[in-house]
Amino acid sequence: MLNFTDVTEFILLGLTSHREWQVLFFIIFLVVYIITLMGNISMIMLIKVSPQLNSPMYFFLSHLSFVDVWFSSNVTPKMLENLLSETKTISYAGCLVQCFFFIALVHVEIFILAVMAFDRYMAIGNPLLYGSKMSRVVCIRLISFPYIYGFLTSLAATLWTYGLYFCGKIEINHFYCADPPLIKMACAGTFVKEYTMIILAGINFTYSLTVIIISYLFILVAILRMHSVEGRRKAFSTCGSHLTAVIIFYGTLIFMYLRRPTEDSVEQGKMVAVFYTTVIPMLNPMIYTLRNKDVKEAMNKVISRTCSTK
């Protein structure tokens, strides 16, 4: 007979138990979080005020930045609090809420990346029809799907997390409430949760990645048919930023969620999670700024306008 525990809170073990490292990590992640907020909010505002960025590509990019703000904010503030706290606890309800938003925002982001790949195909493969095919109504419909599907998927996944039972041990070997360490810690209800997590992650990652791969295969064909060297260069330039973001994000998530939870995989996943919960949301605005001529020009114009009004 298993002695189930009525859990009211969990202890987050975090990244390290060494006090000196906790202070250092607090400073590092606080700086990263501030840069993330400033970078993504600036990107959203830049797209709003710049007429040359009034296109579907940047409409989707503004939503990617919006999701990155919430993605990082779902995890980082609690992590920062626990780095300086002695108790390092999170309530059971707070844990479920964090799980819900984390899973939802991951799914929203992967499908926004897929929508952005489709948008690039429409722009490069059908430039003459791009304006009519990617109208404002179509863009709103395309961006609505990731949010609706992501939050519905997360609701189901969180209900399966709610079905886990715990037998005394309430220490989560992580810095936020993630599914793999919760499954590893639970003593009952793990079978359904573990396999639904792997199956859902596999299906959704595969589906969204398939859309991206097929879109880029068509993009490659369209680029090879171009006679203009300048046209090819511009096409590669607009796709380079998106491809970089896709490779970094998908690579870390596949490493984290398409494996069975074990002591080793949970420990390794904790290190990888630092990257995709804090570093990637900070990098995305930089990737799209440094590799995108239109964004750099729009930024220079805004800075010039701001300086001239002073």
N, C-alpha and C positions, 0 to 999 in steps of 0.2 A: 504494500500500500504506500502511495506517495503522500507525503505530508505537504499539501499545497499551502502556500503563504498568501495572505491577503495583502498584496503589495500596495503601498501608498506613495512610495518614492523609490528612486534608484540613486546609487552613487556612481558618478561618472569618474572613472580612473584617470581619464585624460591622456595626455601625451607622455608625461613623466611624473615621477613622485619626488624628484629632486627640486628643492625650493629655489636654488639659484637658477636652474633651467626654466622654472615656471615664470620667474620675473623676466627673464630674457625673452621667452616665448610671448609673454604678455605685450612687451614693447614692440616686438616684431609684428605680431598679428594685429595689434591696434593700428600701427602705421599702414599695414596692408589693407585693413578694413576701411580706413579713412580714404586711402587712394582709390579703393574700389568704388566707394560711394561717390567720391568727387568725379572720377573718370566716367562712370556710367550715367550719372545725373547730367554731367556736362555734355555727354554724347546725345542724350535725349533732348536737352535744351537746344543744342546746336542744330539738330535735325528739325526741330520745331521752328526756329527763327531763320533758317537758311533756305531761300527759294531754290537754289541749285541742288538741294538735297530732297526736293519734293518729288520723290519717285518711289515705287513699290519697294525697291531694294532697301532704301533707308527707312521706310515705314516699318519693315520687318526687323531691321537692325535696331530701331528704337525699342521694339518689344523685346528683343534679345537683351538689351541693356536693362530694361525694366525688370525682366525675370532674374537677371544676374544680381541686381540690387537686393531683391527679396530672397534669392537663393543664399547669398552670403549672410544676410541679416537673420535668416532662420537659424543659423548655426553659430556665427562668430560672437555675438554679444554674450550668449550663455557660456561659451568657451572662455571668453575673456574674464567673465565673472568668476568662474571656477578656478582659473589660474591663480587668482589672488585670494580665494576663499578657502577656509579650513574644512568646511563641510562637503563641498563639491556635489551637491545633490540636485536632482530634478524630480518634480512630482510625477506620479504615474500619468495623470491627465496631461501635464506638460510634455511628457515623453511621447505620448500618442499624437499630440498636436504637432510636435516637431517632426515625427515620422510622417504624418500626413502631408505637411507642406513640403518636406524634403522630396518624397516620392512624386508628388504632384508637379513640383517645379522641375525635377529631372526630366519627366515625361514632356512637359511643356517645352523645355529647351531642346530636346532631341528632335521634336517634330517642327519647331520653328527653324532649326537648322535644315531639316528636310524641305520645308516650304521655301527657304531661301535658295536652296539648290535648284528647285523647280523654277523659281523666279529667274535665276541666272540663265537657265536653259531657254526660257521664253524670250529673254532679252537678247541673247546671243544667237539662238537658233531661228527666232521669228521676229527680227527687229521691226519690220514694217507693221506687224500686227500686235506688237507688244502693248502699245497704248490702249487699244480696244480690248484685247484679251485680258490684260491685267488692270481692269478698271478699279475704282475705289471700292465698289460693292464686292467684286471678286476678292480683293485683298482682305477686306473685313471678314468675308466667309472663310478664306484660307487661314487667317490668324485666329479665328474663333475655334477651329477644330482642335489645335493643340491645348488650349485652355480647357475646353469642355471635356475632351478625352482624358487629358492629364489628371484633372481633379476627380473624375469618375473612377478612373483606374486606381488612383490613390485611396479613394474611399473604400473600395473593395480590399485593397492590400492592407489598409489600416485596420479594418474589421478582422482580418486574419491575424494581425498582430495582437489585437485585443483577445483573440482566442488562445494565446499562449498562457501557460500556467508556470508558476515559479515555486521552488521548494526551498525557501530560506535565503538563497544567494541573490543579492540585489545589486551586485557590483557589475557595471557595464564596462567592459574593457574597450572604451572608446571615449572621444571627447564630445560626442553627441549621440542621440538615440538612433542608432542605425540597425537595420534588420539583421545582418549577419551576427553581431555580438549578442543581440537579444535572443536569437534562435539558439545560439551556442549555450546561453545561460539558462534557457527554459528547460523544464523537466517533463513537460507534456504539451501536446498540441503543436509540436514542431513539424510533423510530417507534412501536413497540408500547407503550412506557412512556408516551409523550406522549398518545396517543389513548386508551389505557385509563384514564389519569388523568382526562381530560376526560369520557369516557363514564361511568366509575364515579361521579365527582363529580356529573355531570348527573343520572344515574338516581337516586342516593341522595338528593341534595338535592331533586329534583323529587318523589320519592315521599313523603319525610318532610314536605315543605312542603305537598303535596296533602292529606295527613292533617290537618295543622294548619288549612288553609284550609276544608276541608269541615267539620271539627269546629266552627270558629268561625261558619260559615254557619248550622249547626244551632243553635248557642248564640244567635246573633243572633235567629233566629226564635223561640226559646224565651223570650228576654228581652222581645221585642215583644209576646208573648202574656201576659206578666205584668201583673196589675192593680195590684199593690202597687209604689209608688214606692221604698219601702225595699228590696224584693226586687230591683228593677232596679239600684239603687245598689250593693247588696252583690255582685250578679253581675258588674257592671262592675269593681268593686274587686278581686275575686279574679282576674279575667281580665287586668286591666291590667298586673300585674307580669310575668306570663308573656308577654304580647304584646310588652312592652318588651324582654325578654331575647331573644325570637325575632327581632325586627327587627334588633337590634344584631348578634347572632351570625351570622345568615344573610346579612345585608348584607355583612359583611366577608369571609366565606368565599366567597361567590359572586364578589366582586371579585377574590379571590386565585386561585381554582382553575378557573373557567370561561372562562379565556382561554389562548391559546397562549403559552408562555414566550418572551419577547423581552427585550432589554436593558432597555427602558423598563418592561415589565410586572414584571420581577423587582425592579427598583429601587423601583417603586411598591408592589409586594407586600410588600417588606421593611418599609416604613412601616406598612402595614395590619396586618402580622403582629405588630408591637409591640402593637397594640390588642387583637387577639383572643387572644394568648398570655399577656399580662400584665394588661391593663386589664379585659377582660370577666370573667375569673375573680374579680377583685377587686370588680367592680360587682354581680355577681349577688346576693350576700348583702344588699347595700345596697338593691337594687331590691325584693327580696322582704320586707325589713324595713320600709322606709319606706312602701311602698304596701299593706302587709297588716296589717289591724287585729289579727287573731288572733296573728300573730308578735310584734307590739309588746306586746300584753297578756301573752303568755307570757313575754317577756323581762322586763317589769316585775315579774311575779310571782317569777321566779327571782332577780332583783336584790333584791327586798324580802325574800325568804326568806333570801338570803345575808347581807344586812345585819342581819336580826333574830337570826341565830344567832351573830353576833359579839359 
